[in-house]
Amino acid sequence: MSAIIPWAAGALVLGIVAGYFIRQSLASKRAASAENQANIIIQKAKDEAATLVENTRKEEREHKAQLEKLEERILKKEEMTEKRSQTLLERESKLEQSEVRVGAVKSEVEQLQKKALADLEKIANLSVDDAKKKLLKEVEESYKNDLVNAVQRLEKEKREEVEKKSLDIITTAIQRYARSNVSELTTSVFNLPNEDLKGKIIGREGRNIRALERAAGVEIIVDESPENVVISSFDPLRREIAKLALEKLVKDGRFQPAKIEEKVEEARQDMNKRMYEIGEQAAFEVGIVDLPKEIIQLLGRLHFRTSYGQNVLTHSIEMTHISGMIASELGANVEVTKKGALLHDIGKAISHEVEGTHVELGRKILSKYGINQNVIEAMQSHHEEYPYATPESYIVAAADVISAARPGARRDSIENYLKRLQDLEKIAIGFEGVKNAYALSAGREIRIFVTPEKIDDFGALQLAKNIATKIQSELKYPGEIKVNVIREMRAVEYAK
């Protein structure tokens, strides 16, 4: 046992020493390995830094080269600009010199002309004006007697023949075309199926009749006349719309303000179709079938316009027949003459909506829709606003006079009355915030409907005063005119 202990102690010491050396060896190897890795990283970093520096220097050289090229281009452009400026200055200088030379030559020419005229006047002992007068006087004296004799001979031989021929042509045309002439008044009568409908038309406290008058712009007269009501307005189109709306309301059976406004709007839409049908029928009656649809629509509107109490469309149709006959007798262009006569008052279809004479508006309308220039020249002279350019223009003017001058065809007093009502409405519509204005009761009342968003209650009072003042200063009328401004606020919403 005592021998084993020393052995074990020696072995322990030997193991400790051996372990120490092994650890020292491993630590040395690890240190060498770490140092090698650090050296590798440092070398790699140096290589990358060198590469980065080289790339930076390369980019710097490229950028510098680009800047040098750009600078060179700018210098070249500056040189070119300077050269162009110099060239322009030289040209401008040459032009100024040329202008001076031209002015000098012009002045010299004018002096030579004056000198030549002075020399001629000196030689002839006459001024230029005196020479012209003397020459004209000599020619006039030489041929005066011959011209007078020739004119007298022609007048004597042809006057009776021409007058007889013209009278034959005109009387033949009038005789071949005979049309009844009925003057339209300012009222229309609507026949009711039964007397009970009068109460529905009036409505509770007059609500229905007021709604109809407002929507159609007419005055409805319900009196003791059995089974009829009277529609009053100076505008035939408004009367016709009101009449058509009443027909629709009678068929529907429901008389209430909302339904009345709906039927009036339907009547306006139907009137557009009806006006086209009327225009188409008028064109077919006179044998003209190649007019644009827009022109035909305007022709239909003329059915609801009057001139001195004469229906404008009826007057145009009458003119077309008469002018066609005259053109046929005289050998003129019948088609151009008839179109010029039919369309001579086409401007009246919009003359109440657009500023300008109906002749000028008619020319613009026909040009816009591609009507032949010969037709425009035939229609534009019937009031002598334009010179007579063609034989057809003389014929259209003559037919206009023949149609309008027949006994009972026109009434001046009616035209003046209608014009006063139109002027009354124009004055009211000219104020800001006015939506519609209708002259009623033969011009003794004007009803004005305003936009409630633009004019409040106080503004409506002031507007009525301003309109009344302007009517007093601009119109002449008997008695007094009631200015009735109506402001109505509506709120409409839909449940969905």
C-alpha positions as CSV (number, residue, x, y, z in Angstrom):
1,M,0.0,0.0,0.0
2,S,2.9,2.3,0.9
3,A,4.5,1.5,-2.5
4,I,1.4,2.4,-4.5
5,I,1.0,5.8,-3.1
6,P,4.3,7.3,-4.3
7,W,3.6,5.8,-7.7
8,A,0.2,7.4,-7.9
9,A,1.6,10.7,-6.7
10,G,4.2,10.6,-9.4
11,A,1.7,9.7,-12.1
12,L,-0.5,12.6,-11.0
13,V,2.3,15.1,-11.2
14,L,3.3,13.7,-14.6
15,G,-0.3,14.1,-15.8
16,I,-0.5,17.6,-14.6
17,V,2.7,18.5,-16.4
18,A,1.6,16.8,-19.6
19,G,-1.8,18.6,-19.5
20,Y,-0.1,21.9,-19.0
21,F,2.1,21.4,-22.1
22,I,-0.8,20.2,-24.2
23,R,-2.9,23.3,-23.2
24,Q,0.0,25.6,-24.1
25,S,0.4,23.9,-27.4
26,L,-3.3,24.2,-28.2
27,A,-3.4,27.8,-27.2
28,S,-0.4,28.6,-29.4
29,K,-2.0,26.9,-32.4
30,R,-5.3,28.9,-31.8
31,A,-3.4,32.2,-31.5
32,A,-1.5,31.5,-34.8
33,S,-4.8,30.6,-36.5
34,A,-6.5,33.9,-35.3
35,E,-3.5,35.9,-36.4
36,N,-3.6,34.3,-39.9
37,Q,-7.4,35.1,-40.2
38,A,-6.8,38.7,-39.1
39,N,-4.1,39.1,-41.6
40,I,-6.4,37.7,-44.4
41,I,-9.2,40.1,-43.4
42,I,-6.8,43.0,-43.3
43,Q,-5.3,42.1,-46.7
44,K,-8.8,41.7,-48.2
45,A,-9.9,45.1,-46.8
46,K,-6.8,46.7,-48.2
47,D,-7.5,45.1,-51.6
48,E,-11.1,46.3,-51.5
49,A,-10.0,49.8,-50.5
50,A,-7.5,49.9,-53.3
51,T,-10.2,48.8,-55.8
52,L,-12.6,51.4,-54.5
53,V,-10.1,54.2,-54.8
54,E,-9.2,53.1,-58.3
55,N,-12.9,53.0,-59.3
56,T,-13.4,56.5,-57.8
57,R,-10.5,57.9,-59.6
58,K,-11.8,56.3,-62.8
59,E,-15.3,57.8,-62.4
60,E,-13.7,61.1,-61.6
61,R,-11.7,61.0,-64.8
62,E,-14.9,60.1,-66.8
63,H,-16.9,62.9,-65.2
64,K,-14.2,65.3,-65.9
65,A,-14.1,64.2,-69.6
66,Q,-17.9,64.7,-69.9
67,L,-17.6,68.2,-68.4
68,E,-14.9,69.0,-70.8
69,K,-17.1,67.8,-73.7
70,L,-20.1,69.8,-72.5
71,E,-18.0,72.9,-72.0
72,E,-16.7,72.5,-75.6
73,R,-20.3,72.2,-77.0
74,I,-21.4,75.3,-75.1
75,L,-18.5,77.2,-76.5
76,K,-19.4,76.1,-80.0
77,K,-23.0,77.2,-79.5
78,E,-22.0,80.5,-78.2
79,E,-19.8,81.0,-81.3
80,M,-22.7,80.1,-83.6
81,T,-25.1,82.4,-81.7
82,E,-22.6,85.3,-82.1
83,K,-22.2,84.5,-85.8
84,R,-26.1,84.5,-86.3
85,S,-26.5,87.7,-84.3
86,Q,-23.8,89.4,-86.5
87,T,-25.6,88.1,-89.7
88,L,-28.9,89.4,-88.5
89,L,-27.4,92.8,-87.7
90,E,-25.9,92.9,-91.2
91,R,-29.3,92.0,-92.8
92,E,-31.1,94.6,-90.7
93,S,-28.6,97.2,-91.8
94,K,-29.1,96.3,-95.4
95,L,-32.9,96.4,-95.1
96,E,-32.7,99.9,-93.6
97,Q,-30.5,101.0,-96.4
98,S,-32.9,99.5,-98.9
99,E,-35.9,101.3,-97.3
100,V,-34.1,104.6,-97.5
101,R,-33.3,104.0,-101.2
102,V,-37.0,102.9,-101.9
103,G,-38.3,106.0,-100.1
104,A,-36.0,108.2,-102.2
105,V,-37.1,106.5,-105.4
106,K,-40.7,106.8,-104.5
107,S,-40.3,110.5,-103.7
108,E,-38.6,111.0,-107.0
109,V,-41.4,109.2,-108.9
110,E,-44.0,111.3,-107.2
111,Q,-42.1,114.5,-108.1
112,L,-41.8,113.3,-111.7
113,Q,-45.6,112.6,-111.9
114,K,-46.4,116.0,-110.5
115,K,-44.1,117.6,-113.0
116,A,-45.6,115.6,-115.9
117,L,-49.1,116.6,-114.8
118,A,-48.0,120.3,-114.5
119,D,-46.4,120.2,-117.9
120,L,-49.6,118.7,-119.5
121,E,-51.8,121.3,-117.8
122,K,-49.5,124.0,-118.9
123,I,-49.6,122.8,-122.5
124,A,-53.3,122.2,-122.6
125,N,-54.2,125.2,-120.4
126,L,-56.5,122.9,-118.5
127,S,-56.4,121.1,-115.1
128,V,-57.0,117.4,-114.9
129,D,-60.5,117.9,-113.5
130,D,-61.3,120.5,-116.2
131,A,-60.1,118.1,-118.9
132,K,-62.4,115.3,-117.6
133,K,-65.4,117.6,-117.4
134,K,-64.7,119.0,-120.9
135,L,-64.4,115.5,-122.4
136,L,-67.6,114.2,-120.7
137,K,-69.5,117.3,-121.8
138,E,-68.4,116.8,-125.4
139,V,-69.5,113.1,-125.4
140,E,-72.8,114.0,-123.7
141,E,-73.5,116.7,-126.3
142,S,-72.6,114.4,-129.2
143,Y,-74.9,111.6,-128.2
144,K,-77.5,113.4,-126.1
145,N,-80.0,113.9,-128.9
146,D,-79.5,110.3,-130.2
147,L,-80.0,108.8,-126.7
148,V,-83.1,110.9,-126.0
149,N,-84.7,109.9,-129.3
150,A,-83.9,106.3,-128.8
151,V,-85.3,106.2,-125.3
152,Q,-88.5,108.0,-126.3
153,R,-89.0,105.7,-129.2
154,L,-88.5,102.6,-127.0
155,E,-90.8,103.9,-124.3
156,K,-93.5,104.7,-126.8
157,E,-93.3,101.3,-128.5
158,K,-92.8,99.1,-125.5
159,R,-94.5,100.8,-122.6
160,E,-98.0,99.7,-123.4
161,E,-96.7,96.2,-124.3
162,V,-94.7,95.8,-121.1
163,E,-97.5,97.1,-118.8
164,K,-100.1,94.9,-120.5
165,K,-97.8,91.8,-120.2
166,S,-97.0,92.5,-116.6
167,L,-100.7,92.9,-115.7
168,D,-101.5,89.7,-117.5
169,I,-98.9,87.8,-115.6
170,I,-99.9,89.2,-112.2
171,T,-103.6,88.8,-112.6
172,T,-103.2,85.3,-114.0
173,A,-101.1,84.3,-111.1
174,I,-103.6,85.7,-108.6
175,Q,-106.5,84.2,-110.4
176,R,-104.9,80.8,-110.5
177,Y,-104.3,80.9,-106.8
178,A,-107.2,81.8,-104.6
179,R,-106.9,81.1,-100.9
180,S,-109.2,82.1,-98.1
181,N,-107.7,84.6,-95.7
182,V,-108.7,84.3,-92.1
183,S,-107.1,86.6,-89.5
184,E,-106.2,85.0,-86.2
185,L,-107.3,86.8,-83.0
186,T,-105.8,86.7,-79.5
187,T,-108.2,84.1,-78.1
188,S,-109.1,80.4,-78.6
189,V,-112.1,78.5,-77.5
190,F,-111.8,75.1,-75.9
191,N,-115.0,73.0,-76.0
192,L,-115.7,70.9,-72.8
193,P,-117.5,67.5,-72.9
194,N,-119.7,68.6,-70.0
195,E,-120.3,71.6,-67.8
196,D,-119.0,69.9,-64.7
197,L,-115.4,70.1,-65.9
198,K,-115.4,73.9,-65.3
199,G,-115.3,73.3,-61.5
200,K,-112.4,70.9,-61.9
201,I,-110.5,73.4,-64.1
202,I,-110.9,76.1,-61.5
203,G,-110.1,73.8,-58.6
204,R,-110.3,74.6,-54.9
205,E,-109.8,78.3,-54.3
206,G,-108.7,78.6,-57.9
207,R,-105.5,76.5,-57.5
208,N,-105.9,74.5,-60.7
209,I,-106.6,77.5,-63.0
210,R,-103.7,79.5,-61.5
211,A,-101.4,76.5,-62.0
212,L,-102.5,76.2,-65.7
213,E,-102.1,79.9,-66.4
214,R,-98.7,79.9,-64.8
215,A,-97.4,76.8,-66.6
216,A,-98.7,77.8,-70.1
217,G,-98.4,81.5,-69.8
218,V,-102.0,82.2,-70.8
219,E,-105.2,83.5,-69.2
220,I,-108.1,81.1,-68.8
221,I,-111.5,82.7,-68.9
222,V,-114.3,80.6,-67.4
223,D,-117.6,82.4,-67.9
224,E,-121.3,81.5,-68.4
225,S,-120.8,80.2,-71.9
226,P,-122.1,76.6,-71.9
227,E,-119.5,73.9,-72.2
228,N,-116.5,76.0,-73.2
229,V,-113.7,78.0,-71.8
230,V,-111.7,80.8,-73.5
231,I,-107.9,80.8,-73.7
232,S,-106.4,84.3,-74.1
233,S,-102.9,85.2,-75.1
234,F,-101.3,87.2,-77.8
235,D,-98.9,84.3,-78.6
236,P,-100.7,81.6,-80.8
237,L,-98.2,79.0,-79.7
238,R,-99.0,79.4,-76.0
239,R,-102.7,79.2,-76.7
240,E,-102.2,76.0,-78.7
241,I,-100.1,74.5,-75.9
242,A,-102.7,75.4,-73.3
243,K,-105.5,73.9,-75.5
244,L,-103.6,70.7,-76.0
245,A,-102.8,70.5,-72.3
246,L,-106.6,70.9,-71.5
247,E,-107.3,68.0,-73.9
248,K,-104.9,65.8,-72.1
249,L,-106.3,66.7,-68.7
250,V,-109.8,66.0,-69.8
251,K,-108.8,62.6,-71.0
252,D,-106.8,61.9,-67.8
253,G,-109.6,63.2,-65.5
254,R,-107.2,64.2,-62.8
255,F,-107.1,68.0,-62.3
256,Q,-104.4,69.0,-59.8
257,P,-101.4,71.4,-60.0
258,A,-98.8,68.7,-60.3
259,K,-100.7,66.9,-63.0
260,I,-101.4,70.2,-64.8
261,E,-97.7,71.1,-65.0
262,E,-96.9,67.5,-66.2
263,K,-99.5,67.8,-69.0
264,V,-98.4,71.2,-70.1
265,E,-94.8,69.9,-70.5
266,E,-96.2,66.9,-72.5
267,A,-98.1,69.4,-74.6
268,R,-94.9,71.3,-75.3
269,Q,-93.1,68.1,-76.4
270,D,-96.1,67.2,-78.6
271,M,-96.1,70.7,-80.2
272,N,-92.5,70.2,-81.4
273,K,-93.6,67.1,-83.3
274,R,-96.7,68.8,-84.5
275,M,-94.7,71.8,-85.8
276,Y,-92.5,69.5,-87.8
277,E,-95.6,67.9,-89.3
278,I,-97.1,71.3,-90.2
279,G,-93.8,72.4,-91.8
280,E,-93.6,69.1,-93.7
281,Q,-97.1,69.5,-95.0
282,A,-96.5,73.1,-96.1
283,A,-93.4,72.0,-98.0
284,F,-95.3,69.2,-99.6
285,E,-98.1,71.5,-100.6
286,V,-95.8,73.8,-102.6
287,G,-93.8,70.9,-104.1
288,I,-90.5,71.4,-102.3
289,V,-89.2,68.1,-100.8
290,D,-85.4,68.6,-100.3
291,L,-85.3,70.9,-97.3
292,P,-83.3,70.0,-94.1
293,K,-85.3,68.8,-91.1
294,E,-84.2,71.9,-89.1
295,I,-85.7,74.2,-91.8
296,I,-88.9,72.2,-91.9
297,Q,-89.2,72.5,-88.1
298,L,-88.8,76.3,-88.3
299,L,-91.4,76.4,-91.1
300,G,-93.8,74.7,-88.7
301,R,-93.1,77.4,-86.0
302,L,-94.2,80.0,-88.5
303,H,-97.7,78.6,-88.3
304,F,-97.9,80.1,-84.8
305,R,-96.5,83.6,-85.8
306,T,-98.5,86.4,-87.3
307,S,-97.5,89.6,-89.1
308,Y,-100.0,92.4,-88.9
309,G,-102.7,89.8,-88.2
310,Q,-101.7,87.6,-91.1
311,N,-100.5,84.0,-90.5
312,V,-96.8,84.0,-91.5
313,L,-96.8,80.4,-92.8
314,T,-100.1,80.9,-94.8
315,H,-98.5,84.1,-96.2
316,S,-95.4,82.2,-97.2
317,I,-97.3,79.4,-98.9
318,E,-99.4,81.9,-100.8
319,M,-96.3,83.7,-101.9
320,T,-94.7,80.5,-103.0
321,H,-97.6,79.6,-105.4
322,I,-97.8,83.2,-106.8
323,S,-94.0,83.6,-107.3
324,G,-93.8,80.1,-108.9
325,M,-96.5,81.1,-111.5
326,I,-94.8,84.5,-112.2
327,A,-91.4,82.8,-112.6
328,S,-92.8,80.3,-115.0
329,E,-94.4,83.0,-117.1
330,L,-91.2,85.1,-117.2
331,G,-88.8,82.1,-117.8
332,A,-87.0,82.5,-114.5
333,N,-85.8,79.6,-112.3
334,V,-89.0,78.3,-110.8
335,E,-87.4,76.1,-108.1
336,V,-85.2,78.9,-106.8
337,T,-88.0,81.4,-106.8
338,K,-90.4,79.1,-104.9
339,K,-87.8,78.2,-102.3
340,G,-86.9,81.9,-101.8
341,A,-90.6,82.7,-101.4
342,L,-91.3,79.9,-98.9
343,L,-88.2,80.7,-96.8
344,H,-88.3,84.5,-97.1
345,D,-89.7,84.9,-93.5
346,I,-87.9,82.0,-91.9
347,G,-86.1,84.4,-89.6
348,K,-89.4,85.3,-87.9
349,A,-89.4,81.8,-86.4
350,I,-86.6,82.9,-84.0
351,S,-86.7,86.7,-84.3
352,H,-88.4,87.0,-80.8
353,E,-85.6,85.0,-79.3
354,V,-82.5,86.4,-81.0
355,E,-81.5,90.0,-81.7
356,G,-81.5,91.1,-85.4
357,T,-83.9,91.6,-88.3
358,H,-85.8,88.6,-89.6
359,V,-84.1,89.0,-93.0
360,E,-80.6,88.9,-91.5
361,L,-81.5,86.0,-89.2
362,G,-83.1,84.2,-92.1
363,R,-79.9,84.5,-94.2
364,K,-77.8,83.1,-91.3
365,I,-80.2,80.2,-90.8
366,L,-80.2,79.3,-94.5
367,S,-76.4,79.5,-94.8
368,K,-76.0,77.4,-91.7
369,Y,-78.0,74.5,-93.1
370,G,-76.5,74.6,-96.6
371,I,-79.3,76.2,-98.6
372,N,-78.1,77.2,-102.1
373,Q,-76.8,80.8,-102.4
374,N,-79.2,81.5,-105.2
375,V,-82.1,80.9,-102.9
376,I,-80.6,83.2,-100.2
377,E,-80.2,86.0,-102.9
378,A,-83.8,85.5,-104.0
379,M,-85.2,85.9,-100.4
380,Q,-82.9,88.6,-98.9
381,S,-84.3,91.6,-100.9
382,H,-88.0,91.4,-100.2
383,H,-87.6,94.4,-97.7
384,E,-84.8,96.0,-99.8
385,E,-82.3,95.5,-97.0
386,Y,-80.0,94.0,-99.7
387,P,-79.8,94.9,-103.4
388,Y,-81.8,92.9,-106.0
389,A,-79.1,90.4,-107.2
390,T,-81.1,88.1,-109.4
391,P,-84.4,88.2,-111.4
392,E,-85.8,85.7,-108.8
393,S,-85.3,88.3,-106.1
394,Y,-87.6,90.8,-107.9
395,I,-90.2,88.1,-108.3
396,V,-90.1,87.2,-104.6
397,A,-90.5,90.8,-103.6
398,A,-93.4,91.3,-106.0
399,A,-95.2,88.2,-104.6
400,D,-94.6,89.5,-101.1
401,V,-96.4,92.7,-101.9
402,I,-99.2,90.9,-103.7
403,S,-99.9,88.6,-100.8
404,A,-99.7,91.2,-98.1
405,A,-101.5,94.0,-99.9
406,R,-104.8,92.2,-100.6
407,P,-107.8,93.8,-98.8
408,G,-108.2,92.3,-95.3
409,A,-104.9,90.4,-95.4
410,R,-103.3,92.5,-92.7
411,R,-104.2,94.7,-89.8
412,D,-101.8,97.4,-88.6
413,S,-103.5,97.9,-85.2
414,I,-103.2,94.3,-84.3
415,E,-99.5,94.3,-85.1
416,N,-99.0,97.3,-82.9
417,Y,-100.9,95.8,-80.1
418,L,-98.9,92.5,-80.3
419,K,-95.6,94.4,-80.4
420,R,-96.6,96.3,-77.3
421,L,-97.2,93.1,-75.4
422,Q,-93.9,91.6,-76.6
423,D,-92.0,94.7,-75.5
424,L,-93.8,94.5,-72.1
425,E,-92.5,90.9,-71.6
426,K,-89.0,91.8,-72.8
427,I,-88.7,94.6,-70.2
428,A,-89.5,92.2,-67.4
429,I,-87.3,89.3,-68.6
430,G,-84.4,91.7,-68.9
431,F,-84.1,91.9,-65.0
432,E,-81.8,89.5,-63.2
433,G,-83.5,86.7,-61.4
434,V,-86.7,86.7,-63.6
435,K,-87.5,83.2,-64.8
436,N,-90.7,83.8,-66.9
437,A,-92.9,86.7,-67.7
438,Y,-96.4,86.7,-69.3
439,A,-98.4,89.6,-70.5
440,L,-102.1,89.0,-69.7
441,S,-105.5,90.7,-69.8
442,A,-104.7,92.6,-73.1
443,G,-101.6,94.0,-71.6
444,R,-103.2,95.4,-68.4
445,E,-101.3,92.8,-66.3
446,I,-97.9,91.2,-66.4
447,R,-97.1,88.2,-64.3
448,I,-93.5,87.7,-63.4
449,F,-92.1,84.4,-61.9
450,V,-88.7,84.7,-60.3
451,T,-86.1,82.3,-59.1
452,P,-86.5,82.0,-55.3
453,E,-82.8,81.2,-54.8
454,K,-81.8,84.6,-56.4
455,I,-84.6,86.9,-55.1
456,D,-86.0,87.0,-51.6
457,D,-89.4,88.4,-50.5
458,F,-88.0,91.9,-50.1
459,G,-86.2,91.6,-53.4
460,A,-89.5,90.7,-55.1
461,L,-91.1,93.9,-53.8
462,Q,-88.2,96.0,-55.1
463,L,-88.2,94.1,-58.4
464,A,-91.9,94.9,-58.9
465,K,-91.2,98.6,-58.3
466,N,-88.2,98.6,-60.7
467,I,-90.1,96.9,-63.5
468,A,-93.1,99.3,-63.1
469,T,-90.7,102.3,-63.2
470,K,-89.0,101.0,-66.4
471,I,-92.4,100.3,-68.1
472,Q,-93.5,103.8,-67.3
473,S,-90.4,105.3,-68.8
474,E,-90.1,103.2,-71.9
475,L,-93.7,102.2,-73.0
476,K,-96.7,104.2,-74.1
477,Y,-100.0,102.6,-73.1
478,P,-103.5,103.6,-72.0
479,G,-104.7,103.2,-68.4
480,E,-102.4,101.3,-66.0
481,I,-100.5,98.0,-66.0
482,K,-100.4,95.7,-63.0
483,V,-97.0,94.3,-62.2
484,N,-97.5,91.0,-60.4
485,V,-94.2,89.4,-59.1
486,I,-94.7,85.8,-57.9
487,R,-92.0,84.0,-55.8
488,E,-92.6,80.4,-55.0
489,M,-90.3,78.1,-53.1
490,R,-90.5,74.3,-53.7
491,A,-88.7,71.5,-52.0
492,V,-88.7,68.2,-53.9
493,E,-87.2,64.9,-52.8
494,Y,-87.6,61.3,-53.9
495,A,-88.0,58.2,-51.7
496,K,-86.0,55.3,-53.1
